[in-house]
Amino acid sequence: MQDIQRTTSDESVTAWQSVAEWYHAYFTGIVLFAVSRLGPAKAQELVYEIFCRQRRERFLPGLRKLGIDHLPPAVAAAQYHYLSNHIGGVSVEYMYETDQKAWIRYAAPRWIWAGTALCGIPPEVSQAMLLGWHAQNGTMLNNPRLGFVCTKQTVDGQSGLEGYYCEYERDLLPHERLRFARSEDAPDFDKAKAPQLPIDNWPPARLAKAHRNYAMEYVRSAFPTALQLWGPEEATHRLRLAGRMVGMQFYHETARGLSSDFEPGAAGFARFLADLGAAHGNSTSVEAIGDAFEVRQEGWAFREGLSEWVPELGNAWNGLIEGALQAHNRRITMEFHVDESKGKPTLIWILKE
């Protein structure tokens, strides 16, 4: 049995970056799948609920962790999005105007709708992100006067997604928390005037891990959201099919990032799985059993902390692996199951030519 371990090196940094792109592509693929197969309204609902979930789970703890929870509400909200997204590798800008008005700008190219995916995102799906998070920051801060004004959207062919947090002189009604003002334009970004980034002094390894976790968190939010909106059967089917397509498209790129030069058969794919698990931070091993190969992954970083889960979702996540195998060698058969008999999940794949 061969154990796969990674040390902090240029190779492991590249592997973590590859896992980040793996999940980045999967999240975008899930949204595009919903747009194309279910229609813009269902995709809008999915994105809205995903960003509501992230806001509830991450906004207030993030303010405290970043040390900005003492700032005026508009400034704190804008700085949160600047700092947290920058840690995730997103091109983002912050411009202070007053204690009651602070800008945030997600510059092109947009991270979340990478490449040509931008062309497939309806404007209402982009708006759902703002409605689910930016427009609700005031409610999280118990400040009913705080709203968000959107001045540009990249999905409309404009130069970025931008807008500002504004603290009004009166309480806002629910429909007033997000407003559009397309005639307004953000001031220029001046990095010297922006808040200090926690990542400025981070070593490359810590930054790569942060990017990996940032991208994975989007999919970790999508899974329980899809489960609650669609039910176990439909959520599993849709997430699995989207995963297969993304896995096929991104297998070779991810394999190169994992720095493995494998043979085309089952042994080569077993090594890919082991390297992928190790890049997640999970202990993995490969063992030849007759004419088959068994890959065992102890622990499951993706699932850690997810309380809203059903066993079927394991097959949905494994859709990524199924797609990757189809791109590697479509003649190889694969069995997959999760052993939870010891309390901690062990992922097991059996590969045979």
N, C-alpha and C positions, 0 to 999 in steps of 0.2 A: 504494500500500500504506500502510495506517495502522498505526503502532506504538502500542501501548497501554502506558503507563508510569504508575506511581503514585509520588507523593511522600508524605512523612510529613505527614498532615493529618487533620482530623476525618473526611474522606471515606475515607481509606485505613484508619483505625482501624475505622470501621464495616464496611468490606469484610473486614478480617481477622476481625472478630467474626462476620460472616456465614459465612465459610468454616469457622470453628470449629463453628458450629451445623450446618452442612452435614455435617461428619464426625461430629459428636456424634449426629445423627439416624441417620446411616448405620450406626454401630456398634450402636446400640440396635436398629435395624431388622434387622441381621444376626442378632442374638441372638434376637429375636422370631420371625424367619423360621425359625430352627433349632428353636425351641420348638414352633411351630405345624405345621411341615411334617415335621420329623424326630422330634419327641418330646422330652420333658424330659431323658431320659438322654443323647441325642446333644448337646443344647444344653449340658448340664452338662459333658460331655467337652470341648466346644469352649471354653467359658469357662475351665475349669480349665487347659487347655493355653495359652490366650492369656495368662493371668495368670502362669503358670509362665515363659513366654517373657519377659514384661515384667520379672519379678523377676530372672531371670538376667542380663538385659541392662542393667538400670537401677539395681538396689538398691545394690550396693556402690559403683559410680561416683557415684551420687547422694549417698551418705553423705559421700564425700570432697568432692564439689563444694559441698555445703551446710556443710561444716566441722563435722560432728557425729559423725564416725567414732571419736572418742576417748571418747565417752560410754558409760556402762554399757549393755549390750545392749538391755534392755527400753526404756530411755529413748531410745536412738538410733533404734530401730525405730519407736517411736511418733512421735518428732519428724520422722522422715523422711516418714511418711504425712501428718502435719499440714502440713509445709512444702511438699512436692511437690504435694499436691492443692490446697492453697490457691493456689499459683502458677497452677494450671490453672483456677481459678475455682470450685472445689468448696466447698460449705459444710461445713467440717470443724472439729473442736474437739480440743484436747489438754489432758489433765489429769495432772500429775505427782502420784504418791502416795509412792513410795519409789524408790530406785535399782533395785529389783527389780520394780517394778510401775508401769506408766504407761498411761493410758487414751487411746483414740482414738475419736472419735464423728463419724460422717457424719450430719449433721442433715438433717431434712426441710426443703425438698423435695430428694430425692435427685437428684444430677446424672446419674448413669449411667443411671437408669431414669426419664427425664424424663416429666412429665405423667402421662397415663393408662397409659403403658407399664408403670408399676409393677404394675398389675393383671394383666399378662400374664407376669410373671416368677415361675416356681415357686421355692419356698424352696430347693430343692436346687441351683438355678442360682446363687442368691446365695451359698450355702455354698461352691460351687465356686471363687468368687473368693477366699474366705478360705483355702480349702485350697491353692490354687495360689500364694498370695503370703503372707498374714499368718502362716499356720501354718508356713511354711518359712523365715522370717527367721532363726531360730536355726541352721538348717543352713548358711545363707549366711555366718553369722558364726562358724561352727565352734564353736557353743555348743549342745550337745544338751540343755541344761536350759531353754532358752527356748521358750515356747509362747504361744499366743493363746487367750484366753477370750472367747467371744462372749456378750453378755448381752441383746442385742436385734437384731431384724432388721426393717427397714422393710417387706419383702415379707410379713411376718406381721402387718402392721397396727400395728406398734409405732412409736414416735416417731423412730426413726433406726436406723442400723446402728452398734452400739457394742460395745466390748469393751476388754480390756486385755492388754498384754504382761506376762507373768509369768515371772520366772526362778526355777525351782524349786530345791530342794536336792538333786535327783537328776536323772540323765539321763532324758529322756522316750523312750518307745517311739513309733514312727511314728504310731500311732493316737491318741496322747495330745497331739499337737502342737496340735490344735484341740479345745477343750472348750466346752460350752455351760453357762451358769449363768444361767438366765432370772430367777432370784429376786434377782439383784444389780442395782444401779442405779449409773450413772456419777455422779460428783460434778459440781457445776455448773462450767461453763466460765468462767474468768476470764482475759480477754485480756491483762491486765497481767502475769499469771504465765506466759503462753505464750512460747515462743521467739520471738525477733525474726524477723519475716518479711522475706525479701530483697526482696519486692515493695513494701514500705511507701514506698520512695523512688523507685520506678520510674515513668517517665513513661507516660502512657496508651498510647503507641505500642508500647513494649516489652511492656507487659502484654497488649495485644491480640494481639501476635505470639506470646507465650507461650501464651495461650489457644488460638490457632489450632493451634500445634504440638502442644499437649497432646491436643486432640481428635483430630487427624490421626493421632497415634501409636497410638491404640487401633485404628484401622482398619489401619494399617501392621502391627500385630501380628496382626490377624485374618487378613489375606491369606495369609502364609506358613503360619500354623497350619492354616487350611482346606485349603491345598494339601497339607500333609503328612497330614492326617487323611482327606481325601476324594479325593485325587488331582486331576490337572489338569482333567479333564472335568467332574466333579461340582462341584468348587470353583468353576470358572468359571460354570457354569450357576446355582448357588445364589447366589453373590455378585452376579452380574449381575442376576438377577431381583429380589433384595432391593434392589439399587441402583436399578433402574427404579422400583420403588414409592416409594422414598424421594425420588428425584429428582422424581417427579410431585407428591408432597405438599409438597415444600419449595422448588420452583422459584420461585414468586412471592415468597415470603419472602426467599429468597437474592437474587433479582434486585433487590428493593427495597433490600437492604443494600448491594448493589454500586453503588447510586446512579446507575443508568442508566434513562433513560426511553425504552425502545425501542418501535419499531413492531412490529406483530405478525408480519411476514414473516421471510424468511431473513436479511435484513440485521440485523434486531433480535436474532435469536438468535446471529448471528455476533458481535455486540457483547457479548452476555452471556458467550459463551465466552472472548472476549478479556479482558474484565474479570475473569472468574473465574480465568483463568491468571495475570493480573497480581497478583491478590490472593494467589496462592500464592507469588509472588516470581519467576515465570517471565516472560521477555520474550515478548510475543505480538503478532501482527499480523493484519490483515484485508485481503483483496484481492478485489475484484470481478473475476471471470473469466467474461465472457459473461453468461449469466443465472444464474450460480452465485456463491457466496462461499466463499473458502478462508480458513480460520483456521489459523495455524501457531503452535505454542507451542514455543519453544526451551528444552529442559530439562523435567524432570518432578520437581517437588519431592516428590511423594508417593512416588516409587520410589527416591529417593536413599538409598543404603546398604542396600537390600534385596537380599541375595545369593540368597535362596531365591525364585526367580521363574521363571516360564515365560511365553512370549509370550501365551498365552491369557488370562492374568490382566489384560492390558491391556483386553480386551473386557469383563471383569468390572467393572473400575473405570469404564469408559465406560458401564456400565449407568446410572449416575447421570445422565449427559448424555442418554442415550436417554429416560429418564423425564422429564427437564426439557423436552426437545423436545416430547414428547407433551402436556405441559401448556401449552407455549407455542403450538404450532400443529401439530396431528397430521398435516397435509397436507404438511409439509416432509419431503423425503428427506435422509438424512445418510449419508455414507461416512466411515469413520474408519480410520486406520492409523497405525502408529508407524514412523518412519524412523530406523534406528540405523546407517546407513551411515557416519556421521561419528564414531561412537563415543559421542556424546552423543545421547540420544533427542530426536527432534522429533515432536510430536504434530500430526497434520494432520486437519482436518475439512473436508469439502466439503458445502455446504448448497445445496439447490436446491428451488424451489417447483414 
